[in-house]
């Protein structure tokens, strides 16, 4: 198979989502928990899931040549994943690892009406993914490498993340810009009990942009606070207790660990970004790093982009789409302000469809929609000492506003 040079490579976790159609039950969730009872459901819909297809295919839809690297088994679920990816071009599956000894990861999505979704997940072949599963030719000519969901990949978090650090440092030495996305582990599993502070301390010196969600990074850096807040709210949606000061504190820790920039996903509250104030670290971001005048625009910034208003049909993969929008803008040499708007714009388009990538538009359509005055959601997060920039449609912390691209 001929390998065409890609601008971006997306690697990491991949699975098949199996979603049975379920009608509303009078007894609510209890109707599904009765031993020995037959529950009638409708046809099952399948779709690819995980960081590899969600972010990788979103980048392709935004016009970026993107290669996908994941590990699956030689089984029916693996065949279904290959069939779905092949629809985006035969080169999409050129770097997929198919192991006869492994079984394909899958998620059974229990999604009855008016009840929170339940995910039954099997990590499968993702658990044995290593740096050696990324062939050198997959990276040849690429400018950016994105890795997603190490908490759902056993080899990436065991031994204090030694394999994750080996993988990322190896890619970084080849001159690519390295970005990393997270997932929230089940607290009752070995991944949930891993020392994530140590894992991040080993990995982040090789990471240029780090993209955790707020709940993920709070769980990893401040587990006691995470548990206390979850008990207080009776929920794992902890954003009602977050504010700008806490985001700054978390970002400071991550920058001190070695990352050049930290983008914390805030769900319906938007996307927070903090970038290094060290010109040398910014310049070391690799092949996709901001250069020339853009370098100054990206240096020492602290910004928050509110979400755009949409009618949501589903939130599956919205965070992955948000990352794709940011990376697509960065690869095109955009300002940091435009990268943030493209990120939340892509995430907003994603939730207009039930699946992860069906709503992702072309790059030109995205830019047209943002440029046409697309309305934003009101910001309800507490941002003491921040100010809203009407022209750029972003919040910025006082003293870290930086140069406006429109000045």
N, C-alpha and C positions, 0 to 999 in steps of 0.2 A: 504494500500500500504506500502511495506517495505521501510524504509528510510535508505539509505546507507550513511555513513559519507562522506562528501565532503571536499576537500581541500580548495575550494573557493566557496563563495556564491556571485552571482551577482544579484543586485536588482535595481529597479527604473523604468525608462520609457520604455514602450513597445508599439508598434503600428503595423499596417499592412500597408505596402506600396503598392499602386495600381498604376501601371505604364502602361498607354496605349501606344501602338506602334503608332508613329506619323511620317508621311513622311514629307520631306522638303517642305515648302510652299514658293512660289515666293515672297509673301508679308512679309515674316518673321513673327515675333511675332504678327504683326498687323492682320494677318489672323485669329487669335484666339480671337480677341477682338471686332469683329463686331457684334453688337446686332442683334438677330434674325437669324443669319447665321448658317446653319448646317455644321459642320466640320466633315469630314469622318476620322476616325482613325482605327487602326488595333486592334488585340486582346490585352487585358490587361494582364500583368504579375503581379502576387502578390508575395510579399516576406515579411518576418518579418523585422521589423525595430526597432530602439531604442537601448539604451545601453544594455538592458538585453539580447536580442538575439545576438546582434553584438559582444559584448565583451564575453558574457557567452559561446556562441557556439564556438567562436574562441579559448577560453581556453580549451574547450572539444576537439577540433580538435588537439590542441597542447598536448593532453594527460593528462590534469588535470581533476580530478573528480570535477565537478562543478554543483551547484544547481542554478536554475533560479527562481527569485521571482518578479512577475509583476502582474498588475491588469487589467483585461479585463471585457467586458460585456458578457452576455449570448445572443449572436447574431451571425449573419453569419460571420462577421469579426473575432469575438472571436473564433468561431469554426475553421476558417482557420488558425489562429495562433496556436491553440492547435494541429491541424493536422500536421503543419510544424514542430513544436517542437518535437512531438512524434516520428518523424523520427530519432531523435538523442537518443532515448531511453525513455521508459515510465517514468523513474524517473525524466526526464527533466521537466515534467509538474506537478510533485507532489506538488510543493509549489506555483503554480500559483493561484491567487485569481480570482474567477469567480463570478461577482456580477450581480444578475438579475436586479438590479435597475440602472445599469450603461450601457453606450454604449462604445464599443471598440474604442480606438484611431486609427486614420488612417491618412495617408498622400497621397494625390493625386499628383503624380509627373508628371508635364508637361515638357516633355523633347524633344522638336523638334530638328532636326539636325541643327547644326551651330548656336544655340541660347542657352543662359544660361538657366539652369533649373529653373523652378518655382515650389515651394512646397506649396500646400494648406493643412494645417495641422489642425486636430481636436485633442485636447489633451485628450478628453474623460475621461475614468476611471482613468487615471493617476492623474487627479486633486484631487481625493479623497483618494489617497494612503497615509497611515500613518504608523507610527512605529508599530501599532498593526496588520498590515497586514503581518508582518514577524513572523512566528510561531517559538517558541523556538527550536523545533526539526530541523528546517532548518539550524540553526547555530551550532548545536551539532557536535563537532568533527572537525569543520572547523578551518582553520588557518587564512583565509583572507576574508574580506567582502568588496566588491566593490559596490558603489552606483553611478548611472549615471543619468544626465540630470535634476536636480532639477528645473531649470528655466522653464521646460515644465510640472511642477507638482504643481498645485496651493497651496496645503497644505504645500509644502516645502518652498515657498517663502513668503507667507502671514505672517503677524504678525512678521516681521523681522526675518523670518526663524526659529521660535520657534520649529516647528515640526521637521525640518531637524536637528537642534541641539539635540533635544530629541532622535531622531532615532540614530544618529551617536554616541552620548555619551553612549546610552544604549548598543550598540554593543561593543564599546570600553571597557566598564567595564567588559565585558565577556572575555577579553584578546585577541581578534582578532586584526590583523592588518587591519586598516581601510583606504580605498582609495576612492577618490571622483573625478568624471568627471563632466564637465559642458556642457552647450549648450548655444548658443547665443540667448537671447530672442528677440522677436519683440519689437522694441522701442515704438510702439504705443499701447502695451498691458499693463495690470497691472504688468506682469512680467518684462517688459522693464522699467517700472517706479519704480520698487522696489529699496530699498537702499541696493545694493549688498555688499557694504563695511561692513555694519552692519551685514548682513547675514553671510558673510564669517568670520567676527570677532567672531561670536557666534559658528560657525561650526568648524573652523579649529583647535581649541585645541584638538578635537577628531579625527583629520585626520592625518594619517601618511604620505601618499603620495597624492598630489593634482595634477590633470592632466587637467588644462584648456588649450584651444588653446590661441594663442597670441591675436587674436581679441576679444575673450571672456573676457580675464582678463583685457585687455586695456579698454573695455567697462565698466567693473564693477569697476575698481579702478580709471580710469582716463577718465570719460565719455566726458569731454570737448575736450581732446586731440583726443579721438576716433572720435567725430563728425567733428572736424577740419580737421583731416587727411582724413576722408571719403569724405568731400567736396573737398579737394585738389586733391585727386586721382580720384574722381568720381566713386569710387568703395569701397566695404567693404573688399577687400583684401588689408590689410594695411601692410603686411610684407615688401614691398619695402622700407618703412621708418623705419623699426626696425633695431636695432644693438645690439651688445653684452652688451653695457652699460645699455641700457634700460631694457633688459632681467634681468640683475643683480639687477637693482633697483626694478623691479616688484617682483622678487623672494625674495628679502630682506623683502619687506613689508609682503609677505605671510608667510615667516618663522617667522617673528616677531608676526604674528597673532596666531602662534601655530603649524603650519604644521612642520613635520620633514623633508620633502623633497618636492620639487616642480618640476614637469616635464611639460614644456610648449611645446605644439605641434605647430610645425612651418610649417605644410603642406609639400610642396616639398623641404623646406629648412632643414627638419630633426626634431630632438627632442633635446631640451635643458633641462639640469638637474642641480639643485642646491640642495645640502643636508646640513643638520644642522651640525654645528661644535661643538655642545654640546653632549658629550658622553652619558649623562643621558637621553637626549631626544631621541637619536638614540636607546638606550637600551629599551626605553619605547614604541617602535614601535609595540610590540605585538608578536603574535605567529610566524609571518613570518619575524621577524626582522633579519638582519645580525648578526651573532654571531662569536665569536672567532676571527681569523685573518680577516675574512670578515668584521667585524665591523670597523676595522681600514681602510679598503679599501673603505668603504662607507662614512667615516666621513669627513665633510667639503670639498666636491667636487663641482666643477663647470665645466660641460662638455657639449659638443654639438656633436651629432652624425649626420653626413650627411646621406641623403637617399641613398639607393642602386638604381642602374640603372635598369629600367624595361620598357617594352612596356605597357603603361597603357590602360586598357579597360574601367575602371570606378573607381571613387574615393569614392563611397558610403561605409561608414563604415570604411574608412582607419584609421581614428583616433582611433576608438574603437579597431581595430585590433592591432594598435601600442601599445595601453595600454595592451592588452592581452599578447603580446610578452614580454613586460617588466615584467608583473606580473608572467608569467610562469617561466621566468628566476629567478626572486627573490625567488619564492617558491622552486626552485631547488637549492638554495644556491649559485647562480652565483655571480661573481664579478660585481661591478657597470659598468665596461666597457662592459662586456659581456651582461649585461641586456640591455644596450642601443643599442648594435648591434642587439640583438634579437628583440627589439622593432621595430626599423626601418626596419629590415628584414621581420618581420611579416606584417608590414604595406605595404611594397613593394609587397609582395606576394598577399596581398588582392587586390591591384589595377590591378592585371593581369586578374581578372575576373570582370564581370559587377556587380555581387551581392556582399554583404558585407563579406560573409564567404566562398564562393566557392573556393577561391584561397588559403585558409589557409592550409599549409602542416602539416604533422606530425612533431613532435619535431626533430626526427632524420634527416628528409629531410631538415628541416630548418638549423640545425647545419652543415650539410654537405655542403649546398649551401654557407653559410657564410664562412666556413673554406676553401672553394675552391678558394678564392680570388675574390669573387663577387665584381665587380667594383662599385664605389660610384659616385654619382653626384658631380660635382664641387660646392664648397660652394661660393655663391655670397654675402651672408650676411656680413656686416661689423663687424669685430671682433677685434677692436683695443686692443692690449696687449694680445691677445690669441696666442697660438701656436698649430700646428698640430702634433699629435703623430703618426708617420707612422706605428709603431708596433701595436698600439691599434686601429688605424683608427678613431681617435676621435680628436676634438679640445678641448683644456683645457685652462682656464684662468691662466695666470702666477701667481704663488704663491698658486694655488689650484689644482695642478696636482695630488697630492697624490701618493701613492705607485703603481707602475705598477704590474699587476698580472704576468708579464713575467720576472720581474727583479730577 
